[in-house]
Amino acid sequence: MAQHNWSSEVKRGIASRCGAHLEVMDEILVQLKALGWSDQELFGVQMALEESLTNAIRHGNGKDESKQVSLEWKLSSERFWLRVQDEGAGFLPAQVPDCTDQENLTACGGRGLLLICAYMTHVEYNDAGNCITMEKIRGEEENALIDVSS
Protein backbone atom coordinates (compact mmCIF):
# COMPACT_ATOMS: atom_id res chain seq x y z
CA MET A 1 0.00 0.00 0.00
CA ALA A 2 1.40 3.36 -1.05
CA GLN A 3 1.90 6.17 1.45
CA HIS A 4 -1.29 8.09 2.04
CA ASN A 5 -2.37 10.92 4.32
CA TRP A 6 -4.99 9.15 6.47
CA SER A 7 -7.49 11.13 8.53
CA SER A 8 -8.00 8.24 10.95
CA GLU A 9 -6.12 5.02 11.80
CA VAL A 10 -7.58 2.58 14.33
CA LYS A 11 -6.76 -0.92 15.64
CA ARG A 12 -9.35 -2.75 17.68
CA GLY A 13 -10.57 -6.20 18.63
CA ILE A 14 -14.17 -7.33 18.92
CA ALA A 15 -15.67 -10.42 20.51
CA SER A 16 -16.90 -13.24 18.29
CA ARG A 17 -20.52 -12.60 19.19
CA CYS A 18 -23.39 -11.89 16.82
CA GLY A 19 -23.91 -8.14 16.67
CA ALA A 20 -20.53 -7.24 18.18
CA HIS A 21 -19.50 -5.67 14.87
CA LEU A 22 -22.38 -3.18 14.64
CA GLU A 23 -20.81 -0.46 16.78
CA VAL A 24 -17.58 -0.57 14.76
CA MET A 25 -19.52 -0.42 11.50
CA ASP A 26 -21.46 2.63 12.68
CA GLU A 27 -18.26 4.34 13.82
CA ILE A 28 -16.57 3.84 10.45
CA LEU A 29 -19.60 4.90 8.42
CA VAL A 30 -20.14 8.07 10.49
CA GLN A 31 -16.49 9.03 10.01
CA LEU A 32 -16.61 8.40 6.25
CA LYS A 33 -19.80 10.45 5.92
CA ALA A 34 -18.09 13.31 7.76
CA LEU A 35 -15.22 12.99 5.24
CA GLY A 36 -17.66 13.56 2.37
CA TRP A 37 -18.41 10.02 1.20
CA SER A 38 -21.74 9.74 -0.67
CA ASP A 39 -24.62 7.52 0.41
CA GLN A 40 -23.92 5.23 -2.57
CA GLU A 41 -20.26 4.86 -1.58
CA LEU A 42 -21.22 4.29 2.05
CA PHE A 43 -23.63 1.54 0.98
CA GLY A 44 -20.76 -0.37 -0.65
CA VAL A 45 -18.50 0.09 2.36
CA GLN A 46 -21.31 -1.03 4.67
CA MET A 47 -21.86 -4.20 2.62
CA ALA A 48 -18.14 -5.04 2.69
CA LEU A 49 -17.94 -4.35 6.43
CA GLU A 50 -21.02 -6.45 7.21
CA GLU A 51 -19.85 -9.40 5.15
CA SER A 52 -16.21 -9.43 6.27
CA LEU A 53 -16.99 -8.97 9.97
CA THR A 54 -19.86 -11.45 10.15
CA ASN A 55 -17.82 -14.01 8.18
CA ALA A 56 -14.96 -13.65 10.69
CA ILE A 57 -17.33 -14.00 13.65
CA ARG A 58 -19.46 -16.86 12.28
CA HIS A 59 -17.21 -18.86 10.01
CA GLY A 60 -13.71 -17.96 11.19
CA ASN A 61 -14.21 -18.04 14.94
CA GLY A 62 -17.40 -20.12 15.00
CA LYS A 63 -19.09 -17.54 17.29
CA ASP A 64 -16.67 -18.62 20.03
CA GLU A 65 -16.72 -15.62 22.38
CA SER A 66 -13.32 -16.55 23.80
CA LYS A 67 -11.86 -15.63 20.39
CA GLN A 68 -11.33 -12.14 19.01
CA VAL A 69 -11.69 -10.62 15.58
CA SER A 70 -8.85 -8.15 15.05
CA LEU A 71 -9.61 -5.05 13.03
CA GLU A 72 -7.47 -2.32 11.62
CA TRP A 73 -8.87 0.48 9.50
CA LYS A 74 -7.67 3.67 7.88
CA LEU A 75 -9.93 6.38 6.53
CA SER A 76 -9.58 9.51 4.44
CA SER A 77 -11.70 11.55 2.08
CA GLU A 78 -10.27 9.47 -0.80
CA ARG A 79 -9.78 5.98 0.68
CA PHE A 80 -11.21 3.34 2.97
CA TRP A 81 -8.80 0.56 4.02
CA LEU A 82 -9.69 -2.39 6.28
CA ARG A 83 -7.98 -5.52 7.58
CA VAL A 84 -10.04 -8.18 9.39
CA GLN A 85 -8.38 -11.22 10.97
CA ASP A 86 -9.99 -14.04 12.91
CA GLU A 87 -8.47 -16.85 14.98
CA GLY A 88 -9.88 -19.61 12.80
CA ALA A 89 -8.13 -22.14 10.58
CA GLY A 90 -8.88 -20.09 7.46
CA PHE A 91 -10.11 -21.08 4.02
CA LEU A 92 -9.07 -20.94 0.39
CA PRO A 93 -11.10 -18.27 -1.43
CA ALA A 94 -10.49 -19.98 -4.78
CA GLN A 95 -12.32 -23.07 -3.46
CA VAL A 96 -15.53 -21.19 -2.62
CA PRO A 97 -18.10 -22.21 -5.24
CA ASP A 98 -19.17 -19.46 -7.64
CA CYS A 99 -22.58 -18.41 -6.33
CA THR A 100 -23.57 -17.13 -9.79
CA ASP A 101 -23.26 -20.58 -11.42
CA GLN A 102 -26.62 -22.16 -12.14
CA GLU A 103 -26.01 -25.13 -9.80
CA ASN A 104 -25.12 -22.78 -6.90
CA LEU A 105 -27.94 -20.25 -7.16
CA THR A 106 -29.77 -21.71 -4.17
CA ALA A 107 -26.64 -22.54 -2.15
CA CYS A 108 -26.17 -20.76 1.17
CA GLY A 109 -22.61 -19.51 0.75
CA GLY A 110 -20.31 -17.38 -1.35
CA ARG A 111 -22.43 -14.27 -1.80
CA GLY A 112 -20.58 -12.27 0.84
CA LEU A 113 -17.25 -12.71 -0.93
CA LEU A 114 -18.87 -11.69 -4.20
CA LEU A 115 -20.31 -8.54 -2.60
CA ILE A 116 -16.98 -7.57 -1.05
CA CYS A 117 -15.25 -7.87 -4.41
CA ALA A 118 -18.07 -6.00 -6.14
CA TYR A 119 -17.75 -2.93 -3.89
CA MET A 120 -14.03 -2.77 -3.09
CA THR A 121 -11.20 -1.66 -5.36
CA HIS A 122 -8.67 -4.19 -3.97
CA VAL A 123 -9.20 -7.39 -1.95
CA GLU A 124 -6.44 -9.67 -0.62
CA TYR A 125 -6.32 -12.73 1.64
CA ASN A 126 -3.34 -13.98 3.62
CA ASP A 127 -1.92 -17.44 2.91
CA ALA A 128 -3.75 -18.95 5.90
CA GLY A 129 -7.09 -17.60 4.67
CA ASN A 130 -8.03 -16.08 8.03
CA CYS A 131 -7.25 -12.45 7.17
CA ILE A 132 -8.81 -10.24 4.52
CA THR A 133 -7.48 -6.83 3.53
CA MET A 134 -9.58 -4.56 1.36
CA GLU A 135 -9.48 -1.03 0.07
CA LYS A 136 -11.95 1.27 -1.64
CA ILE A 137 -10.42 4.15 -3.57
CA ARG A 138 -13.01 6.74 -4.52
CA GLY A 139 -13.27 7.30 -8.24
CA GLU A 140 -11.54 4.03 -9.17
CA GLU A 141 -13.27 1.07 -10.75
CA GLU A 142 -14.77 -1.50 -8.40
CA ASN A 143 -14.95 -5.28 -8.95
CA ALA A 144 -11.72 -6.14 -7.17
CA LEU A 145 -9.52 -8.98 -8.21
CA ILE A 146 -8.77 -11.29 -5.33
CA ASP A 147 -5.10 -11.65 -4.46
CA VAL A 148 -4.48 -14.67 -2.25
CA SER A 149 -0.71 -14.24 -2.11
CA SER A 150 -0.35 -11.54 0.57
N, C-alpha and C positions, 0 to 999 in steps of 0.2 A: 504494500500500500504506500503510495507516494505521500510525501509530507503535505499536510493540510492544516489550515488554521481552524481548529475545532472550537465551537462555542461551549461545548460541554463534553466531559469525559467521565464516565462512571463505571465502577466495578461493584457488583453486588451478587449475593447469593439468595436464592429463594428455596423454600421447602418444596418437596415433591408432593404437593397436595393440590387437588383440584381447586382452581380459583386463586391460587397463590400468585399467579402471574398478572392478575388484573390490575393491581395497583401500579406495577412497573409499566405495564402497557399504557395506562392513563398518564403516568408521569412523562413518558417519552412523547406521546401524542400531543400533550399540552405544550411541551417545550418546542416541538416542531411547528405547531400552529403559531406560536409566538415568534418563530423564526421566519414566518411567511409561507409555510407550506400550504398548498391548496387542499380543499376537502378531497379531491380526487387522488392526490398524492398521498394524503393521510390514510385514505381507504386502503391503498396498496400496502403501506407500511403496517397498518393494523392487521391485515390478513397475514402478512409474513410473520409478524410478532405472535399472533394467536397460534398459528400452525407450528412454528418452531418451538415455542415455549410449551404448548400442550403436548407436542410429540416428545419433548425431553422429559416432562413429568410423567406422562402415561407410558410411553413405550421404552424410553431410555431407563428411567428409574423405577418403572413399575408402580408408581404412586407410593413408593416406600418413603415415608416421611423422615426416616433417619438419613436419607440421601439428599444432597443439595443439587440444584441446577445453578451453575455459575454463569453470570451474565457480564458482559462488558459492552458498553455502547458509547458511540461518539456521534455528536450531532453538530450540524452547522446549517446555515441557510442554503447550502448547495448539496450537502451529503448527509446520509443516514448510514451508519455502520454498526453492525451488531455481531457479537460472537456469543453463542449459546453452547454450553458443554454440560453433559450429564455424567453420571457415574456408572452408566450401563456398559454393557459389552460392545455396543455399537452395531452397525449394520453396513451393508454395501449398497449405496444408492443405485448402482447400476443393476442390482438384482431385484429392485422394486418393480413389480409388473406395471406396464404402461396402462394407466387407468382410462385412456382414451381408446384403447383397442376394444373391438366389439365384445370379445369374450370377458373383458374386465369391467364393463360398464356398470354392472351391479355389485362389483366387489367392494369391500369396505375400506380398502386402503389405497394410498398413493396420491390422493387428491391434494393433500397438504403440500407435498413436495412440488407438485405441478403448480400450485398457486404461488408458492415462494418464488419459484423460477420465473413465473409470469410477471411478477411485480418488482423483482429486484434486478439490478444491473449486473451484479456479480454474485455467485454463490459457490462456496467451496466447502468440502468436508475434509476432516483430518483422516489419516490412514486408518485409525481405529473405527471411524464411523460414529463417534459419540460427540462430535463437535462440528457445528455448522457456523460458518462465517459468511455474512452477506453484506452487500452494500447497495444502496440506491443513490445514484447520482442524478440529480434533477437535470432534465433536458437531454439525457442520454437514453438510448433505446433500451427497452426492458427485454424480457425473455432471456434470462441469464443462461449461460452455458454452465453446467456443473463441472467443477474441477475437483476431483477426488484425490489429488496428489499433494495437498498442502500439509 
